[in-house]
Amino acid sequence: MTDASAVSAADLFDPPAVRVQRRTASSIVAAVVSIAALGGIASMPLWATQGQIRDVVELCCYIAVAQMWNLLAGYAGIVSVGQQAFVGVAAYALFIMAQLWGLNPFVAVVLAMIAPVLLAIPTYGLLHRLDGPYFAIGTWVIAEVMRLATSVFGYVNAGAGMSLRVMASYSATERAVGVSILCALMLLVTVGGSYWLLRSRYGLALIALRDNPVAAASQGVAVGRLRFLIWVAAAAGTGLAGAIYFMAQLRITPPSAYDPNWANIAIFIVMVGGLGSLEGVIIGALIYFFADRWFGEYGATYLVVLGLLTLFMALFARGGIWGLICRRVDAPWFPTRRILVEDKR
């Protein structure tokens, strides 16, 4: 065989060069929109009224809490109906540090995340042996225990609640600036952090865990440790949202701090928007927020409709609204897939 024929044969059987593509045109647009949205939230005191700032803060807290629940149920396979425990314990930690200990309230918001982490570690030790509905009921029990304990704890004024009077030392503009920046950082940590996690090697393990825990364990994924880390991370993110929400409210009571509606709202947002997707959380949060504003006056009827919508999605559209969109258009906002394409360079 001549050298020329050898080269031709090598060229014939040499596979084409490929590269991993993780960006799409839609993700680039979404990144620009996300940066603009974060900038708009952080700069709200320059263009928004106090009422608009309160509404945006509430929406941001819904997104954060729902995304943390989405990490639990959509990836780690942990269904919790007691996330309000972390909302309440972080919010009360903020009030204790700022109002009773004299710490700067904007610094106390960040430090308040320590409290839900300290609660999450022993509670997971108690609950991790339970499975399915038993685990979910256990989380609700822990939330109720925290509510009852806070209701009789005199140091935090028991059932009468607390007011964040220390915020009166700041002007309305200073409070608005602080809360707005904290909201932008919260979304960056909860949504942006989740996206970063899902694109990492731990994200591959999470996706494997979501699809088949037994198969994931057989491939070397530390299922128990990964679930524990996600549980603790979700507790910290949920607590951050609770601290920011009640800082904006300036008052807290045990029934409001440990309100089961926090878990209900998160479940509705994720189930309707799309379980296991970042895009679905944003869509579901917007739907809930505007439905609450437009139809909240109808009371129980409006809540029944939301419940039926959640049930319909669970039965007939498991992927939620985002799943229905993906059936027609492949344009992910936050892509986590790895696609091999031919490298033409």
DOLUMTOR-62588 format. One record per residue (C-alpha): residue in one letter; chain; x, y negated, z. Coordinates in Angstrom, 2 decimals. Each point is the difference from the previous one (the first is absolute). Layout:
N
NODE  rest  kette       c1       c2       c3
NODE     a      A        X        Y        Z
...
//
This chain:
345
NODE  rest  kette       c1       c2       c3
NODE     m      A     0.00     0.00     0.00
NODE     t      A     1.39    -3.40    -0.97
NODE     d      A     0.27    -2.97     2.32
NODE     a      A    -2.75    -1.79    -1.95
NODE     s      A    -2.45     2.87     0.40
NODE     a      A     0.87     0.28     3.68
NODE     v      A    -0.76    -3.66     0.55
NODE     s      A    -3.28     0.32    -1.86
NODE     a      A    -1.02     2.96     2.10
NODE     a      A     0.89    -1.88     3.18
NODE     d      A    -2.02    -2.98    -1.11
NODE     l      A    -2.90     2.27    -0.87
NODE     f      A    -0.20     1.61     3.43
NODE     d      A     1.07    -3.01     2.07
NODE     p      A    -3.09    -1.19     1.92
NODE     p      A    -0.90    -3.71    -0.28
NODE     a      A     1.04    -2.34     2.80
NODE     v      A    -2.84    -0.86     2.33
NODE     r      A    -0.52    -2.39     2.88
NODE     v      A    -2.48    -0.30     2.84
NODE     q      A    -2.52    -2.79    -0.48
NODE     r      A    -1.87    -1.27     3.03
NODE     r      A    -1.14    -3.40    -1.20
NODE     t      A    -2.95    -0.67    -2.24
NODE     a      A    -1.37    -3.16    -1.56
NODE     s      A    -2.90     0.08     2.45
NODE     s      A     2.35     0.35     2.98
NODE     i      A     2.01    -3.03    -1.11
NODE     v      A    -3.19    -2.06    -0.20
NODE     a      A    -1.10     1.35     3.40
NODE     a      A     3.38    -0.93     1.51
NODE     v      A    -0.32    -3.59    -1.24
NODE     v      A    -3.58    -0.22     1.29
NODE     s      A     1.02     1.49     3.36
NODE     i      A     2.84    -2.49     0.47
NODE     a      A    -2.35    -2.84    -0.92
NODE     a      A    -2.64     1.31     2.43
NODE     l      A     2.48     0.25     2.85
NODE     g      A     1.21    -3.51    -0.74
NODE     g      A    -3.58    -1.24    -0.10
NODE     i      A    -0.80     1.62     3.35
NODE     a      A     3.12    -1.41     1.66
NODE     s      A    -0.83    -3.49    -1.33
NODE     m      A    -3.69     0.01     0.93
NODE     p      A     0.29    -2.98     2.39
NODE     l      A     0.90    -2.13    -3.04
NODE     w      A    -3.15     0.73    -1.98
NODE     a      A    -2.59     1.89     2.05
NODE     t      A    -2.49    -1.01     2.67
NODE     q      A     0.02     1.54     3.48
NODE     g      A    -3.00     2.14    -0.93
NODE     q      A     1.69     1.29    -3.14
NODE     i      A     3.15     0.83     1.97
NODE     r      A    -2.04     2.02     2.51
NODE     d      A    -1.65     1.91    -2.86
NODE     v      A     3.31     0.79    -1.69
NODE     v      A     1.52     1.10     3.33
NODE     e      A    -2.91     2.36     0.53
NODE     l      A     0.33     1.43    -3.53
NODE     c      A     3.75     0.50     0.45
NODE     c      A    -0.59     1.85     3.27
NODE     y      A    -2.53     2.28    -1.71
NODE     i      A     2.52     0.79    -2.75
NODE     a      A     2.75     0.76     2.53
NODE     v      A    -2.12     2.25     2.24
NODE     a      A    -1.46     1.84    -3.02
NODE     q      A     3.42     0.57    -1.54
NODE     m      A     1.30     1.47     3.24
NODE     w      A    -3.01     2.34     0.10
NODE     n      A     0.62     0.81    -3.67
NODE     l      A     3.55     1.10     0.84
NODE     l      A    -1.36     2.29     2.69
NODE     a      A    -2.90     1.59    -1.85
NODE     g      A     1.11    -0.43    -3.60
NODE     y      A     3.54     1.31     0.36
NODE     a      A     0.71     1.51     3.42
NODE     g      A    -3.33     1.83     0.18
NODE     i      A    -0.86    -1.54     3.38
NODE     v      A    -3.60    -1.16     0.40
NODE     s      A    -0.38    -2.44     2.89
NODE     v      A    -3.16    -1.72     1.18
NODE     g      A     1.73    -1.68     2.93
NODE     q      A     2.30    -2.54    -1.64
NODE     q      A    -1.71    -2.67     2.09
NODE     a      A     2.14     1.21     2.90
NODE     f      A     3.08    -1.49    -1.67
NODE     v      A    -1.85    -3.18    -0.98
NODE     g      A    -1.05    -0.57     3.60
NODE     v      A     3.23     0.90     1.78
NODE     a      A     2.08    -2.26    -2.26
NODE     a      A    -2.46    -2.88     0.31
NODE     y      A    -0.02     0.26     3.79
NODE     a      A     3.80     0.21     0.00
NODE     l      A     0.06    -3.29    -1.91
NODE     f      A    -2.33    -1.68     2.50
NODE     i      A     1.99     1.30     2.98
NODE     m      A     3.37    -1.13    -1.37
NODE     a      A    -1.23    -3.39    -1.24
NODE     q      A    -2.61    -0.96     2.60
NODE     l      A     1.27     1.68     3.16
NODE     w      A     3.74     0.18    -0.60
NODE     g      A     0.42    -3.29    -1.85
NODE     l      A     1.68     1.46    -3.09
NODE     n      A    -0.27    -1.84    -3.31
NODE     p      A    -3.22     1.45    -1.53
NODE     f      A     1.45     0.21    -3.51
NODE     v      A     2.92     2.04     1.33
NODE     a      A    -2.37     2.04     2.18
NODE     v      A    -1.93     1.11    -3.11
NODE     v      A     3.07     1.81    -1.29
NODE     l      A     0.91     1.44     3.41
NODE     a      A    -3.58     1.19     0.44
NODE     m      A     0.68     2.78    -2.52
NODE     i      A     2.03     1.74     2.70
NODE     a      A    -3.17     0.73     1.99
NODE     p      A    -1.79     2.12    -2.67
NODE     v      A     3.24     1.86    -0.67
NODE     l      A     0.29     0.85     3.70
NODE     l      A    -3.60     1.19    -0.08
NODE     a      A     0.39     1.96    -3.23
NODE     i      A     2.95     2.12     1.13
NODE     p      A    -1.65     1.79     2.98
NODE     t      A    -3.43     0.16    -1.65
NODE     y      A     1.43     1.85    -2.97
NODE     g      A     1.58     2.42     2.41
NODE     l      A    -3.49     0.69     1.35
NODE     l      A    -1.84     0.10    -3.31
NODE     h      A     2.38     1.60    -2.49
NODE     r      A    -1.10     3.52     0.93
NODE     l      A    -3.56    -0.85    -1.00
NODE     d      A    -1.16     0.20    -3.60
NODE     g      A    -2.69    -1.51    -2.18
NODE     p      A    -3.04    -1.34     1.84
NODE     y      A     1.50     0.84     3.39
NODE     f      A     2.91    -2.35    -0.64
NODE     a      A    -2.39    -2.73    -1.15
NODE     i      A    -2.15     0.38     3.12
NODE     g      A     3.14    -0.09     2.14
NODE     t      A     1.02    -3.37    -1.47
NODE     w      A    -3.46    -1.40     0.78
NODE     v      A     0.25     1.27     3.58
NODE     i      A     3.35    -1.74     0.48
NODE     a      A    -1.46    -3.27    -1.32
NODE     e      A    -2.91     0.27     2.42
NODE     v      A     2.34     0.75     2.90
NODE     m      A     2.00    -3.13    -0.85
NODE     r      A    -3.20    -2.07    -0.16
NODE     l      A    -1.25     1.26     3.35
NODE     a      A     3.41    -0.43     1.64
NODE     t      A     0.28    -3.57    -1.25
NODE     s      A    -3.54    -0.76     1.18
NODE     v      A     0.97     0.67     3.63
NODE     f      A     3.57    -1.34    -0.11
NODE     g      A    -0.04    -3.20     2.04
NODE     y      A     3.34    -1.25    -1.32
NODE     v      A    -1.65    -0.72    -3.37
NODE     n      A    -3.22    -1.30     1.57
NODE     a      A    -1.73     3.36    -0.47
NODE     g      A    -3.20    -0.07    -2.02
NODE     a      A    -0.22    -3.80    -0.04
NODE     g      A     2.83    -0.19    -2.51
NODE     m      A     2.73    -2.59    -0.52
NODE     s      A     0.41    -3.27    -1.88
NODE     l      A     3.24    -1.00    -1.69
NODE     r      A     0.06    -3.47     1.57
NODE     v      A     3.74    -0.34    -0.65
NODE     m      A    -0.82    -0.67    -3.66
NODE     a      A    -1.44    -3.35     1.03
NODE     s      A     3.57    -1.26     0.35
NODE     y      A     0.34     0.27    -3.79
NODE     s      A    -1.76    -2.26    -2.47
NODE     a      A    -2.56     1.41    -2.43
NODE     t      A     2.52    -0.35    -2.83
NODE     e      A     2.72     1.82     1.93
NODE     r      A    -2.39     2.84     0.82
NODE     a      A    -1.09     0.25    -3.62
NODE     v      A     3.59     0.07    -1.27
NODE     g      A     1.02     2.68     2.50
NODE     v      A    -2.98     2.25    -0.66
NODE     s      A     0.31    -0.38    -3.78
NODE     i      A     3.68     0.97    -0.01
NODE     l      A    -0.71     2.93     2.30
NODE     c      A    -2.76     1.20    -2.36
NODE     a      A     2.33    -0.10    -3.00
NODE     l      A     2.65     1.92     1.96
NODE     m      A    -2.60     2.52     1.16
NODE     l      A    -1.01     0.81    -3.59
NODE     l      A     3.65     0.19    -1.00
NODE     v      A     0.67     2.50     2.80
NODE     t      A    -3.14     2.14    -0.31
NODE     v      A    -0.72     0.02    -3.75
NODE     g      A     3.50    -0.78    -1.26
NODE     g      A     1.57     2.34     2.52
NODE     s      A    -2.38     2.79    -0.99
NODE     y      A     0.88    -0.50    -3.66
NODE     w      A     3.71     0.10     0.78
NODE     l      A    -0.51     3.17     2.05
NODE     l      A    -1.98     1.74    -2.75
NODE     r      A     2.70    -0.80    -2.57
NODE     s      A     2.74     1.45     2.21
NODE     r      A     0.92     3.65     0.47
NODE     y      A    -2.27     0.01     3.04
NODE     g      A    -2.82    -0.97    -2.33
NODE     l      A     0.64     3.15    -2.03
NODE     a      A    -0.23     2.00     3.22
NODE     l      A    -3.24    -1.79     0.92
NODE     i      A    -1.57     0.75    -3.38
NODE     a      A     1.03     3.64     0.33
NODE     l      A    -1.46     0.04     3.51
NODE     r      A    -3.25    -1.48    -1.27
NODE     d      A    -0.35     2.52    -2.82
NODE     n      A     0.92     3.15     1.95
NODE     p      A     1.52    -0.07     3.51
NODE     v      A     0.93     3.69    -0.08
NODE     a      A     1.80    -0.31    -3.34
NODE     a      A     1.71    -3.20     1.17
NODE     a      A     1.29     1.75     3.12
NODE     s      A     1.29     2.90    -2.11
NODE     q      A     2.03    -2.49    -2.04
NODE     g      A     1.71    -1.44     3.06
NODE     v      A    -2.32    -2.88     0.92
NODE     a      A    -0.12    -0.50     3.77
NODE     v      A    -3.79    -0.23     0.10
NODE     g      A    -0.37    -0.48     3.76
NODE     r      A     2.68    -2.68     0.25
NODE     l      A    -1.29    -1.86    -3.06
NODE     r      A    -3.54    -0.06     1.34
NODE     f      A     1.26    -1.29     3.34
NODE     l      A     1.98    -2.83    -1.65
NODE     i      A    -2.99    -1.03    -2.13
NODE     w      A    -2.24     0.07     3.08
NODE     v      A     2.37    -2.32     1.88
NODE     a      A     0.50    -2.31    -3.00
NODE     a      A    -3.75    -0.25    -0.56
NODE     a      A    -0.50    -0.83     3.67
NODE     a      A     2.53    -2.84    -0.23
NODE     g      A    -1.56    -1.43    -3.17
NODE     t      A    -3.52     0.27     1.39
NODE     g      A     1.10    -1.67     3.22
NODE     l      A     1.60    -2.88    -1.92
NODE     a      A    -3.30    -0.62    -1.78
NODE     g      A    -1.89     0.08     3.29
NODE     a      A     2.37    -2.46     1.66
NODE     i      A    -0.25    -2.48    -2.89
NODE     y      A    -3.79     0.35    -0.20
NODE     f      A    -0.58    -0.75     3.68
NODE     m      A     2.60    -2.77     0.02
NODE     a      A    -2.19    -1.70    -2.60
NODE     q      A    -3.12     0.72     2.08
NODE     l      A     1.61    -1.45     3.18
NODE     r      A    -2.06     2.34     2.19
NODE     i      A    -0.14     3.71     0.71
NODE     t      A    -2.25     2.39     1.93
NODE     p      A     0.22     3.80     0.31
NODE     p      A    -3.07     0.66    -2.20
NODE     s      A     1.34    -2.20    -2.80
NODE     a      A     3.60     1.22     0.27
NODE     y      A    -0.94     3.69    -0.01
NODE     d      A    -2.97    -0.35    -2.34
NODE     p      A    -0.59     3.24    -1.98
NODE     n      A    -0.82    -2.18    -3.00
NODE     w      A     3.73    -0.37    -0.60
NODE     a      A     0.18     3.69    -0.92
NODE     n      A    -3.31    -0.14    -1.84
NODE     i      A     1.15    -2.92    -2.15
NODE     a      A     3.30     1.73    -0.82
NODE     i      A    -1.79     3.20    -1.02
NODE     f      A    -2.47    -1.89    -2.19
NODE     i      A     2.73    -2.02    -1.74
NODE     v      A     2.17     3.04    -0.74
NODE     m      A    -2.80     2.35    -1.03
NODE     v      A    -1.67    -2.52    -2.30
NODE     g      A     3.19    -1.52    -1.39
NODE     g      A     1.93     3.22    -0.45
NODE     l      A     1.65     2.36     2.46
NODE     g      A     3.75     0.35    -0.45
NODE     s      A     0.51    -3.17    -2.05
NODE     l      A     1.21    -3.49     0.87
NODE     e      A    -2.18    -1.50    -2.72
NODE     g      A    -3.11     1.62     1.47
NODE     v      A     0.60    -1.60     3.39
NODE     i      A     0.08    -3.48    -1.51
NODE     i      A    -3.12     0.64    -2.09
NODE     g      A    -1.89     1.52     2.93
NODE     a      A     0.98    -2.83     2.36
NODE     l      A    -1.26    -2.62    -2.46
NODE     i      A    -3.27     1.88    -0.44
NODE     y      A    -0.56     0.29     3.75
NODE     f      A     0.99    -3.62     0.69
NODE     f      A    -2.35    -1.52    -2.55
NODE     a      A    -2.81     2.47     0.78
NODE     d      A     0.28    -0.98     3.67
NODE     r      A    -0.14    -3.70    -0.90
NODE     w      A    -2.90     0.27    -2.45
NODE     f      A    -2.18     2.71     1.55
NODE     g      A     0.97     0.02     3.70
NODE     e      A    -3.18    -1.88     0.86
NODE     y      A    -2.04     3.10    -0.86
NODE     g      A     1.38     1.81     3.05
NODE     a      A    -0.64     3.72     0.24
NODE     t      A    -1.26     0.26    -3.59
NODE     y      A     3.27    -1.33    -1.34
NODE     l      A     2.00     2.46     2.15
NODE     v      A    -2.13     2.90    -1.20
NODE     v      A     0.71    -0.95    -3.62
NODE     l      A     3.74    -0.11     0.69
NODE     g      A    -0.20     3.42     1.67
NODE     l      A    -1.88     1.48    -2.95
NODE     l      A     2.56    -1.48    -2.39
NODE     t      A     2.80     1.65     1.98
NODE     l      A    -1.85     3.34    -0.06
NODE     f      A    -0.61    -0.30    -3.75
NODE     m      A     3.68    -0.61    -0.65
NODE     a      A     1.03     2.90     2.22
NODE     l      A    -2.32     2.39    -1.88
NODE     f      A     0.21    -1.14    -3.61
NODE     a      A     3.10    -2.20    -0.37
NODE     r      A     2.70     1.28     2.32
NODE     g      A     2.53    -2.37    -1.53
NODE     g      A    -2.16    -3.03     0.75
NODE     i      A    -0.38    -2.98    -2.31
NODE     w      A     3.70     0.00    -0.82
NODE     g      A    -0.25     3.66    -1.00
NODE     l      A    -2.83    -0.83    -2.39
NODE     i      A     2.07    -2.81    -1.50
NODE     c      A     3.00     2.29    -0.46
NODE     r      A    -2.11     2.44    -2.02
NODE     r      A    -0.38    -2.66    -2.69
NODE     v      A     3.11    -2.17     0.36
NODE     d      A     3.49     1.09     1.00
NODE     a      A     1.25    -3.30     1.39
NODE     p      A     1.19     0.46     3.60
NODE     w      A     0.67    -3.11     2.07
NODE     f      A     2.36     1.80     2.36
NODE     p      A     1.41     2.98    -1.93
NODE     t      A     1.71     2.72     2.00
NODE     r      A     0.33     2.60    -2.78
NODE     r      A     3.30     0.73    -1.70
NODE     i      A    -0.31     0.17    -3.79
NODE     l      A     2.74     1.35    -2.28
NODE     v      A     0.42    -2.01    -3.21
NODE     e      A     2.56     0.26    -2.75
NODE     d      A     2.87    -2.40     0.46
NODE     k      A     0.44    -1.74    -3.37
NODE     r      A     2.89    -2.17     1.11
//
